[in-house]
């Protein structure tokens, strides 16, 4: 079943509209890492950030 996630980064009270879906968590995490770096300038995600992201992944 596909894995889904929505970006939860907020800037100036605006929520990022980015959303991604992939067949595996590994593929989804690659998309998340690319988005974080290219859009939000986040190059290294902390362990806490990764845990939060993984908790927000849904299936469907």
C-alpha positions as CSV (number, residue, x, y, z in Angstrom):
1,X,0.0,0.0,0.0
2,X,1.3,3.5,-0.9
3,X,2.9,5.7,1.8
4,X,1.8,9.4,2.0
5,X,3.0,12.5,3.8
6,X,2.2,16.2,3.8
7,X,4.8,18.8,4.6
8,X,4.2,20.5,8.0
9,X,6.7,23.4,7.7
10,X,5.2,26.8,8.3
11,X,6.6,30.2,7.4
12,X,5.0,33.4,8.3
13,X,1.8,31.5,9.2
14,X,1.6,30.0,5.7
15,X,1.5,26.2,5.6
16,X,3.6,24.5,2.9
17,X,1.2,22.8,0.4
18,X,3.6,20.0,-0.6
19,X,2.4,16.5,-0.5
20,X,4.1,13.2,-1.6
21,X,3.3,9.6,-2.2
22,X,5.5,6.6,-2.8
23,X,5.2,2.8,-2.7
24,X,7.8,2.4,0.1
25,X,8.9,4.4,3.1
26,X,12.4,4.5,1.7
27,X,11.2,6.1,-1.6
28,X,9.1,8.5,0.3
29,X,11.9,9.6,2.6
30,X,14.1,10.4,-0.5
31,X,11.3,12.7,-1.8
32,X,11.0,14.3,1.7
33,X,14.8,14.9,1.9
34,X,14.8,16.5,-1.6
35,X,11.9,18.7,-0.8
36,X,13.3,19.8,2.6
37,X,16.6,20.8,1.0
38,X,15.3,22.3,-2.3
39,X,12.4,24.2,-0.8
40,X,13.2,24.8,2.8
41,X,17.0,24.8,2.8
42,X,17.1,22.0,5.3
43,X,20.2,19.9,4.5
44,X,20.6,17.8,7.6
45,X,17.5,16.6,9.5
46,X,17.8,15.9,13.2
47,X,16.8,12.6,14.6
48,X,13.8,14.3,16.2
49,X,12.7,15.7,12.9
50,X,13.0,12.3,11.2
51,X,11.0,10.7,14.0
52,X,8.3,13.3,13.6
53,X,8.2,12.9,9.8
54,X,7.9,9.1,10.2
55,X,5.0,9.4,12.6
56,X,3.2,11.6,10.1
57,X,3.4,9.0,7.3
58,X,0.1,7.4,6.4
59,X,-0.9,4.5,4.2
60,X,-3.6,4.5,1.6
